[in-house]
Amino acid sequence: MESVRLRRLKADHEALRRLARVHPKIQIEGVFGNPPERYRIVLKVKSLRERGEQIETVGEHRLEVTMPQGYPRDAPLFRMLSPVFHPNIAPHTVCIGDHWTAGESLEHLVQRVGEILAFQSYNTKSPLNGRAAQWVDEHRDRLPVDAEEFFLDTSHAPPAAAETVACANCGARGVAMMPCRVQHQVCGDCAIKCARCGGVQCLACGDKTCMTCLATATLCKNCGNPATADLVCDQWHPLCGDCGAPCPRCGNVQCVVCGSFPCRACAAQA
């Protein structure tokens, strides 16, 4: 049974992908985790930054959103990756509100950050940046910096019928995919079907042997790979085809573990 955190992370990922697809000012630049627990997002909204003694307008910003281990009980963490001059933004955090409730959606909060960047929302009473708070009090006639509505209702957005899944290993799109044991979607070049059970060995997982067979098979005494049926030396070591072989002359199994190469029985008779 999936944990509350895992279900929430999956739902957040679907909602943010939908938001980025329909919102002209939001772009997902990178995700980390499966399902993602950290995002790098581009927000195309006018805001301010400080350059020396000058305050200048910038039209694009990068935001990092991280879901901590306690999420959704604990609030997500927001941090700007590009410099911003705002009373409620510090280098280490963005203040999105005083109280967090698990019912707040991540897509709503990302749009709220866009509204904050636009100076459509600010609080100068308890600022993270005192100099920015003073600037705002002295220049309210210049606010908001970006007056265009940033919030977009995505509840009626159509499903992404044409959206294609990328291979979890090589990133290929537009080709047939298959899921591995942990549900990575991988293309035919990055998945090898096990000849024994038909399971998928996934390059994204780094599988070199079939993990399904490995869980049930007798393992080679030398290398740990699944042993070959009936390939057992006279010391009862199960072996794979790389670590043991029948002697072509007498049929006794030669074993890497025992060091019985060449065949001991044939050597004794020679």
VEXGU-924794 format. One record per residue: x, y, z of N, C-alpha, C in turn. Coordinates in steps of 0.1 Angstrom, whole numbers, plus 5000, padded with zeros to 4 digits. Layout:
<pts>
PT     nx     ny     nz    cax    cay    caz     cx     cy     cz
PT      X      Y      Z      X      Y      Z      X      Y      Z
...
</pts>
This chain:
<pts>
PT     nx     ny     nz    cax    cay    caz     cx     cy     cz
PT   5008   4988   5000   5000   5000   5000   5009   5012   5000
PT   5006   5022   4991   5014   5034   4990   5012   5043   5002
PT   5023   5050   5006   5022   5060   5017   5014   5072   5012
PT   5010   5080   5022   5003   5093   5019   5013   5102   5011
PT   5026   5102   5015   5036   5110   5008   5037   5106   4994
PT   5038   5093   4991   5040   5089   4978   5028   5092   4969
PT   5016   5090   4974   5004   5093   4966   5004   5108   4964
PT   5007   5116   4973   5007   5131   4971   5017   5135   4961
PT   5029   5129   4962   5040   5133   4952   5036   5130   4938
PT   5029   5118   4936   5024   5115   4923   5013   5124   4918
PT   5004   5128   4927   4993   5137   4923   4999   5151   4920
PT   5009   5155   4928   5016   5168   4925   5022   5168   4911
PT   5029   5157   4908   5036   5157   4895   5026   5158   4883
PT   5015   5151   4884   5005   5152   4874   4999   5166   4873
PT   4997   5172   4884   4991   5186   4884   5000   5196   4879
PT   5013   5195   4883   5023   5205   4878   5026   5203   4863
PT   5026   5191   4858   5028   5189   4844   5016   5195   4836
PT   5004   5193   4841   4992   5199   4835   4993   5214   4835
PT   4997   5220   4847   4999   5234   4848   5009   5240   4838
PT   5021   5233   4837   5031   5238   4828   5027   5237   4813
PT   5018   5227   4810   5013   5225   4797   5004   5237   4792
PT   4996   5242   4801   4986   5252   4797   4989   5266   4802
PT   4999   5267   4811   5002   5281   4815   5014   5287   4807
PT   5012   5298   4801   5022   5303   4792   5034   5309   4799
PT   5033   5311   4813   5044   5317   4820   5051   5307   4829
PT   5048   5294   4829   5054   5284   4838   5060   5273   4829
PT   5072   5270   4833   5079   5259   4826   5087   5250   4836
PT   5085   5237   4835   5093   5228   4844   5106   5225   4837
PT   5117   5230   4843   5130   5228   4837   5137   5216   4841
PT   5134   5210   4853   5140   5198   4858   5133   5192   4869
PT   5133   5178   4870   5127   5171   4882   5137   5162   4887
PT   5136   5159   4900   5145   5150   4907   5137   5140   4916
PT   5139   5127   4913   5132   5117   4920   5121   5110   4912
PT   5116   5099   4916   5106   5091   4909   5097   5085   4919
PT   5085   5091   4922   5080   5104   4916   5088   5116   4921
PT   5088   5127   4914   5097   5138   4918   5094   5144   4932
PT   5104   5147   4939   5103   5153   4952   5111   5167   4952
PT   5116   5170   4940   5122   5183   4939   5121   5188   4924
PT   5117   5201   4922   5115   5206   4909   5123   5219   4907
PT   5127   5221   4895   5133   5234   4891   5124   5240   4881
PT   5118   5252   4884   5107   5258   4876   5111   5271   4871
PT   5108   5274   4858   5110   5288   4853   5097   5295   4853
PT   5097   5308   4859   5085   5316   4859   5088   5329   4851
PT   5080   5330   4840   5082   5342   4831   5073   5353   4835
PT   5077   5361   4845   5070   5372   4851   5079   5383   4854
PT   5075   5395   4852   5084   5407   4855   5085   5409   4870
PT   5097   5410   4875   5100   5413   4889   5113   5422   4890
PT   5118   5423   4902   5130   5432   4904   5142   5425   4909
PT   5154   5430   4905   5166   5425   4912   5175   5437   4914
PT   5184   5435   4923   5193   5446   4927   5207   5444   4921
PT   5211   5454   4913   5225   5453   4907   5232   5465   4912
PT   5242   5464   4921   5249   5475   4927   5239   5484   4935
PT   5238   5496   4931   5228   5505   4937   5215   5507   4929
PT   5215   5500   4918   5203   5501   4909   5193   5490   4911
PT   5181   5493   4910   5170   5483   4910   5165   5481   4896
PT   5166   5470   4890   5162   5468   4876   5151   5457   4874
PT   5144   5457   4863   5134   5448   4860   5139   5436   4853
PT   5135   5424   4857   5139   5411   4850   5126   5403   4847
PT   5126   5397   4835   5114   5390   4831   5113   5375   4832
PT   5124   5369   4838   5124   5354   4839   5132   5350   4852
PT   5126   5341   4859   5132   5337   4872   5131   5322   4873
PT   5141   5316   4881   5141   5302   4884   5138   5299   4898
PT   5129   5290   4900   5124   5286   4914   5127   5271   4916
PT   5132   5268   4928   5134   5254   4933   5123   5251   4943
PT   5116   5240   4941   5106   5235   4951   5110   5222   4956
PT   5111   5220   4969   5115   5207   4975   5104   5202   4985
PT   5101   5190   4984   5091   5184   4993   5100   5176   5004
PT   5099   5180   5016   5107   5174   5027   5101   5160   5030
PT   5108   5152   5039   5104   5139   5042   5090   5139   5049
PT   5087   5150   5056   5074   5150   5063   5063   5155   5055
PT   5065   5158   5042   5055   5163   5033   5044   5152   5031
PT   5031   5155   5031   5025   5168   5031   5022   5174   5045
PT   5025   5166   5055   5023   5172   5068   5032   5185   5070
PT   5044   5185   5065   5053   5196   5066   5052   5204   5052
PT   5054   5217   5053   5052   5225   5041   5064   5223   5031
PT   5061   5224   5018   5071   5224   5008   5081   5236   5010
PT   5093   5234   5005   5103   5245   5006   5105   5252   4993
PT   5104   5265   4993   5106   5273   4980   5118   5281   4982
PT   5126   5281   4971   5139   5289   4971   5141   5294   4957
PT   5144   5307   4955   5148   5313   4942   5162   5309   4939
PT   5164   5305   4926   5177   5302   4921   5183   5314   4914
PT   5175   5324   4911   5180   5336   4905   5177   5348   4915
PT   5185   5358   4915   5184   5369   4924   5171   5377   4922
PT   5164   5380   4934   5152   5387   4934   5152   5398   4945
PT   5147   5409   4942   5146   5420   4952   5132   5422   4956
PT   5128   5416   4967   5114   5416   4972   5114   5414   4987
PT   5104   5421   4993   5104   5421   5008   5102   5407   5014
PT   5096   5398   5007   5092   5385   5012   5101   5373   5006
PT   5112   5377   5000   5121   5367   4994   5135   5369   4999
PT   5141   5359   5005   5155   5359   5009   5162   5348   5001
PT   5176   5348   5001   5183   5338   4993   5179   5324   4996
PT   5175   5321   5009   5173   5307   5013   5158   5303   5012
PT   5149   5313   5010   5135   5309   5011   5126   5320   5005
PT   5114   5316   5001   5103   5324   4997   5092   5323   5007
PT   5087   5334   5013   5076   5333   5023   5063   5333   5015
PT   5056   5321   5015   5044   5320   5008   5032   5321   5017
PT   5034   5323   5030   5023   5324   5040   5028   5320   5054
PT   5020   5324   5064   5024   5321   5078   5020   5307   5082
PT   5009   5301   5076   5004   5289   5080   5002   5279   5068
PT   5007   5267   5070   5006   5257   5060   4996   5247   5063
PT   4987   5243   5054   4978   5232   5056   4980   5222   5044
PT   4979   5209   5047   4982   5199   5037   4972   5199   5026
PT   4961   5206   5027   4951   5207   5016   4955   5217   5005
PT   4965   5225   5008   4969   5235   4997   4976   5227   4986
PT   4973   5230   4974   4979   5223   4962   4992   5230   4958
PT   5001   5221   4953   5014   5226   4949   5013   5235   4937
PT   5004   5232   4928   5002   5241   4916   4997   5255   4920
PT   4989   5255   4930   4984   5268   4935   4995   5276   4941
PT   5004   5270   4949   5015   5277   4956   5025   5282   4945
PT   5028   5274   4935   5037   5278   4925   5032   5291   4918
PT   5019   5292   4915   5013   5304   4909   5013   5315   4919
PT   5012   5312   4932   5013   5323   4942   5027   5329   4942
PT   5038   5321   4940   5051   5326   4939   5052   5336   4927
PT   5045   5332   4916   5045   5341   4905   5038   5355   4908
PT   5028   5354   4916   5021   5366   4920   5030   5375   4929
PT   5037   5368   4938   5046   5375   4947   5057   5382   4939
PT   5063   5375   4929   5074   5380   4921   5068   5393   4913
PT   5056   5393   4909   5050   5404   4902   5047   5416   4910
PT   5049   5414   4924   5045   5425   4934   5030   5427   4933
PT   5023   5417   4930   5008   5417   4932   5005   5413   4946
PT   5015   5407   4953   5013   5403   4967   5026   5406   4974
PT   5026   5413   4986   5037   5415   4994   5033   5419   5008
PT   5043   5418   5017   5040   5421   5031   5053   5428   5036
PT   5051   5441   5039   5063   5449   5044   5064   5450   5060
PT   5054   5443   5066   5054   5444   5081   5063   5434   5087
PT   5065   5423   5081   5075   5413   5087   5083   5408   5075
PT   5092   5416   5070   5099   5413   5057   5111   5404   5060
PT   5115   5396   5049   5127   5389   5049   5139   5398   5044
PT   5135   5408   5036   5145   5418   5031   5141   5432   5034
PT   5147   5437   5045   5143   5450   5050   5145   5462   5040
PT   5156   5461   5032   5158   5471   5022   5148   5471   5011
PT   5143   5459   5007   5132   5458   4997   5119   5463   5003
PT   5117   5461   5016   5105   5466   5022   5104   5481   5022
PT   5116   5487   5025   5117   5502   5025   5114   5507   5011
PT   5120   5500   5001   5119   5505   4987   5104   5504   4983
PT   5097   5494   4987   5083   5492   4984   5074   5503   4990
PT   5077   5507   5003   5070   5517   5009   5072   5531   5002
PT   5083   5532   4996   5087   5545   4990   5082   5546   4975
PT   5079   5534   4969   5076   5534   4955   5063   5526   4952
PT   5053   5528   4960   5040   5520   4958   5034   5524   4945
PT   5037   5536   4940   5031   5541   4927   5036   5533   4915
PT   5047   5525   4917   5053   5518   4906   5049   5503   4907
PT   5040   5500   4916   5036   5486   4918   5022   5483   4913
PT   5018   5471   4909   5027   5460   4907   5037   5461   4896
PT   5048   5454   4896   5058   5455   4885   5052   5448   4873
PT   5044   5437   4875   5037   5430   4864   5023   5429   4868
PT   5014   5437   4861   5000   5437   4864   4992   5426   4858
PT   4997   5418   4849   4990   5408   4842   4986   5397   4852
PT   4974   5392   4851   4969   5381   4860   4978   5369   4858
PT   4982   5364   4869   4991   5352   4869   4984   5339   4871
PT   4973   5339   4880   4966   5327   4883   4958   5322   4871
PT   4958   5309   4869   4951   5303   4858   4944   5290   4863
PT   4931   5289   4861   4923   5278   4865   4926   5266   4856
PT   4933   5256   4862   4936   5244   4853   4927   5232   4856
PT   4916   5234   4863   4907   5223   4867   4900   5217   4854
PT   4899   5226   4844   4892   5221   4832   4901   5219   4820
PT   4914   5218   4823   4924   5216   4813   4922   5203   4806
PT   4923   5201   4793   4921   5188   4787   4933   5179   4790
PT   4931   5166   4789   4942   5157   4792   4953   5158   4780
PT   4965   5155   4784   4976   5156   4774   4976   5144   4765
PT   4966   5144   4755   4965   5132   4747   4977   5130   4738
PT   4983   5141   4734   4995   5139   4725   5008   5139   4732
PT   5008   5140   4746   5020   5140   4753   5027   5127   4753
PT   5040   5126   4750   5047   5113   4749   5056   5111   4761
PT   5057   5099   4765   5066   5095   4776   5080   5094   4771
PT   5089   5099   4779   5103   5097   4776   5109   5085   4783
PT   5118   5078   4776   5125   5067   4782   5133   5071   4794
PT   5131   5064   4805   5138   5068   4818   5153   5067   4817
PT   5158   5060   4807   5173   5058   4806   5179   5068   4796
PT   5174   5067   4783   5180   5075   4773   5172   5087   4768
PT   5160   5089   4773   5152   5100   4770   5145   5100   4757
PT   5145   5088   4750   5139   5087   4737   5124   5089   4738
PT   5117   5095   4728   5103   5097   4728   5097   5091   4714
PT   5084   5089   4714   5078   5085   4702   5081   5070   4698
PT   5085   5062   4708   5088   5048   4705   5080   5040   4716
PT   5079   5027   4713   5072   5018   4723   5080   5017   4736
PT   5073   5018   4747   5079   5017   4760   5074   5005   4768
PT   5081   5000   4777   5077   4989   4786   5081   4993   4800
PT   5073   4989   4810   5077   4992   4824   5086   4981   4830
PT   5096   4985   4838   5104   4976   4845   5098   4973   4859
PT   5105   4966   4867   5099   4961   4880   5096   4973   4889
PT   5102   4985   4888   5099   4996   4896   5092   5007   4888
PT   5086   5003   4876   5077   5011   4868   5085   5022   4860
PT   5098   5021   4858   5105   5029   4849   5099   5026   4835
PT   5096   5036   4827   5092   5034   4813   5105   5034   4804
PT   5109   5023   4798   5121   5022   4790   5118   5017   4776
PT   5126   5022   4767   5125   5018   4753   5131   5005   4751
PT   5129   5000   4738   5135   4986   4735   5150   4986   4736
PT   5157   4997   4734   5171   4997   4734   5177   4997   4749
PT   5168   5001   4758   5172   5002   4772   5166   4991   4781
PT   5159   4982   4775   5153   4971   4782   5157   4957   4776
PT   5160   4947   4783   5163   4934   4778   5154   4924   4785
PT   5146   4917   4776   5137   4907   4782   5144   4895   4785
PT   5142   4890   4798   5148   4878   4803   5143   4866   4794
PT   5153   4858   4789   5149   4846   4781   5142   4835   4789
PT   5144   4836   4802   5138   4826   4811   5124   4829   4815
PT   5121   4841   4820   5108   4845   4826   5101   4856   4818
PT   5108   4863   4809   5102   4873   4801   5102   4887   4808
PT   5107   4887   4820   5108   4900   4828   5118   4910   4821
PT   5116   4923   4825   5124   4933   4819   5136   4936   4828
PT   5148   4935   4822   5160   4940   4828   5162   4955   4823
PT   5163   4964   4833   5162   4978   4830   5175   4985   4831
PT   5180   4992   4821   5193   4999   4822   5192   5011   4831
PT   5180   5017   4832   5178   5028   4842   5180   5024   4856
PT   5177   5011   4859   5179   5005   4872   5193   5000   4874
PT   5200   4998   4862   5213   4992   4863   5213   4977   4864
PT   5202   4971   4860   5201   4956   4861   5210   4949   4851
PT   5218   4940   4856   5226   4932   4847   5221   4917   4846
PT   5213   4914   4856   5207   4901   4856   5192   4903   4859
PT   5184   4893   4855   5170   4894   4858   5167   4893   4873
PT   5161   4904   4879   5159   4904   4893   5148   4895   4897
PT   5139   4892   4888   5128   4882   4892   5134   4868   4893
PT   5142   4864   4883   5148   4851   4884   5158   4850   4896
PT   5165   4861   4898   5175   4861   4909   5169   4859   4922
PT   5156   4864   4924   5150   4862   4937   5146   4848   4940
PT   5144   4840   4929   5139   4826   4931   5149   4815   4927
PT   5160   4819   4920   5169   4809   4914   5180   4805   4925
PT   5186   4793   4922   5198   4789   4929   5209   4797   4923
PT   5218   4802   4932   5228   4811   4928   5242   4804   4926
PT   5249   4808   4916   5263   4803   4914   5271   4806   4926
PT   5278   4796   4931   5287   4797   4943   5298   4807   4941
PT   5302   4809   4928   5314   4818   4926   5310   4832   4923
PT   5301   4835   4914   5298   4849   4910   5284   4854   4915
PT   5275   4845   4920   5263   4850   4925   5252   4851   4915
PT   5255   4849   4902   5244   4849   4892   5236   4836   4892
PT   5224   4835   4886   5216   4823   4887   5225   4811   4881
PT   5224   4800   4888   5232   4788   4884   5225   4781   4873
PT   5232   4774   4865   5227   4766   4854   5222   4753   4859
PT   5210   4749   4854   5204   4737   4859   5214   4725   4858
PT   5215   4717   4868   5223   4704   4868   5238   4707   4867
PT   5243   4719   4868   5257   4722   4867   5263   4723   4881
PT   5266   4711   4887   5271   4711   4901   5284   4702   4901
PT   5294   4707   4908   5307   4700   4908   5306   4689   4919
PT   5317   4681   4920   5317   4670   4929   5317   4675   4944
PT   5319   4688   4946   5318   4693   4960   5304   4700   4962
PT   5295   4697   4953   5281   4702   4954   5281   4718   4953
PT   5290   4724   4945   5289   4738   4943   5280   4740   4931
PT   5268   4747   4932   5261   4751   4920   5268   4762   4912
PT   5268   4761   4899   5276   4770   4891   5268   4775   4879
PT   5272   4787   4874   5267   4791   4861   5276   4787   4850
PT   5272   4790   4838   5280   4785   4826   5294   4792   4825
PT   5295   4804   4832   5308   4811   4831   5318   4806   4842
PT   5313   4799   4852   5321   4795   4863   5323   4780   4865
PT   5317   4773   4855   5318   4758   4855   5315   4753   4842
PT   5320   4741   4839   5317   4734   4826   5320   4719   4827
PT   5312   4711   4820   5315   4697   4820   5328   4694   4812
PT   5336   4685   4817   5348   4681   4810   5344   4675   4796
PT   5350   4679   4785   5346   4673   4772   5350   4659   4771
PT   5359   4654   4780   5364   4640   4779   5356   4631   4787
PT   5355   4634   4801   5348   4625   4810   5335   4630   4815
PT   5331   4642   4813   5318   4648   4817   5318   4653   4831
PT   5328   4651   4839   5328   4657   4853   5329   4672   4852
PT   5322   4678   4862   5321   4693   4861   5333   4699   4867
PT   5339   4708   4859   5351   4716   4863   5346   4728   4869
PT   5352   4732   4881   5347   4743   4890   5357   4753   4893
PT   5354   4766   4890   5363   4777   4894   5365   4778   4909
PT   5355   4775   4917   5356   4776   4931   5366   4766   4936
PT   5365   4754   4931   5374   4743   4935   5388   4744   4928
PT   5389   4752   4918   5401   4753   4910   5404   4740   4902
PT   5393   4733   4898   5395   4721   4890   5395   4723   4875
PT   5403   4732   4871   5406   4733   4857   5421   4731   4855
PT   5426   4722   4847   5419   4712   4840   5412   4701   4848
PT   5405   4692   4842   5397   4682   4850   5407   4673   4858
PT   5404   4672   4871   5412   4665   4880   5412   4650   4877
PT   5400   4645   4873   5398   4630   4871   5406   4626   4859
PT   5406   4634   4848   5414   4631   4836   5429   4633   4839
PT   5432   4643   4847   5447   4645   4850   5452   4633   4858
PT   5444   4627   4866   5449   4616   4875   5451   4603   4866
PT   5444   4603   4855   5445   4591   4846   5456   4592   4836
PT   5460   4605   4834   5470   4607   4824   5484   4602   4827
</pts>
